[in-house]
Amino acid sequence: MASTEPTPDPRADALQALDTARRRREKAEREEEAAVVRAREAGASWARIGAVYGLTKQGAQQRFKRPAEPAPTTPSAGDRDDS
């Protein structure tokens, strides 16, 4: 008698495992970013945060510091389109 169970698809299984790993990594990155924010709010220096990762102060800042909002720009007189 033949089995009615579907044949395992190793490709689908591997892709599912890859997707699961991606979602876990993204969650871990969000948790890590939140922990850095909490540490900074609690007074931890960038040097201390860097030490946790084996980085310098500058390395920690480059890895975790959010980019500053760009300053608003206003067109100069030469940039205006008065046509």
C-alpha positions as CSV (number, residue, x, y, z in Angstrom):
1,M,0.0,0.0,0.0
2,A,1.4,3.4,-1.0
3,S,1.9,6.2,1.6
4,T,-0.1,9.4,1.2
5,E,2.4,11.5,3.1
6,P,4.0,14.2,0.9
7,T,7.7,13.7,0.0
8,P,10.0,15.9,2.0
9,D,11.3,18.8,-0.1
10,P,14.9,19.5,1.1
11,R,14.9,22.8,-0.7
12,A,11.8,24.1,0.9
13,D,13.0,22.9,4.3
14,A,16.3,24.7,3.8
15,L,14.6,27.9,2.7
16,Q,12.3,27.7,5.7
17,A,15.3,27.4,8.0
18,L,16.9,30.3,6.3
19,D,13.8,32.5,6.8
20,T,13.6,31.5,10.4
21,A,17.2,32.4,11.0
22,R,16.7,35.8,9.3
23,R,13.7,36.6,11.5
24,R,15.6,35.6,14.6
25,R,18.6,37.8,13.5
26,E,16.4,40.8,12.9
27,K,14.7,40.4,16.3
28,A,18.1,40.1,18.0
29,E,19.3,43.3,16.2
30,R,16.3,45.2,17.4
31,E,16.9,43.9,21.0
32,E,20.6,44.8,20.7
33,E,19.8,48.4,19.5
34,A,17.3,48.8,22.4
35,A,19.9,47.6,24.9
36,V,22.4,50.1,23.6
37,V,19.9,52.9,23.9
38,R,19.1,51.8,27.5
39,A,22.8,51.6,28.3
40,R,23.4,55.1,26.9
41,E,20.3,56.5,28.8
42,A,21.7,54.9,32.0
43,G,25.0,56.8,31.5
44,A,27.2,54.2,29.9
45,S,29.9,55.7,27.8
46,W,30.6,54.7,24.2
47,A,34.0,53.4,25.4
48,R,32.2,51.0,27.9
49,I,29.8,49.9,25.2
50,G,32.6,49.4,22.8
51,A,34.5,47.3,25.4
52,V,31.6,44.8,25.4
53,Y,32.1,44.2,21.7
54,G,35.9,44.5,21.6
55,L,35.6,47.8,19.9
56,T,37.0,51.2,20.5
57,K,34.7,54.1,21.5
58,Q,34.7,55.2,17.8
59,G,33.9,51.7,16.6
60,A,30.9,51.5,18.9
61,Q,29.7,54.9,17.8
62,Q,30.0,53.9,14.2
63,R,28.2,50.6,14.8
64,F,25.3,51.9,16.9
65,K,24.9,55.7,16.8
66,R,22.0,56.7,14.7
67,P,22.7,59.2,12.0
68,A,21.7,62.7,12.8
69,E,18.7,64.2,11.1
70,P,19.8,66.2,8.1
71,A,19.6,69.9,8.6
72,P,16.8,71.5,6.5
73,T,18.2,73.4,3.5
74,T,16.8,76.6,2.1
75,P,17.6,77.5,-1.5
76,S,20.1,80.3,-2.0
77,A,19.3,83.2,-4.2
78,G,21.2,81.6,-7.1
79,D,19.3,78.3,-6.7
80,R,15.8,79.8,-7.1
81,D,13.8,79.1,-10.2
82,D,12.1,82.4,-10.9
83,S,11.0,81.6,-14.4
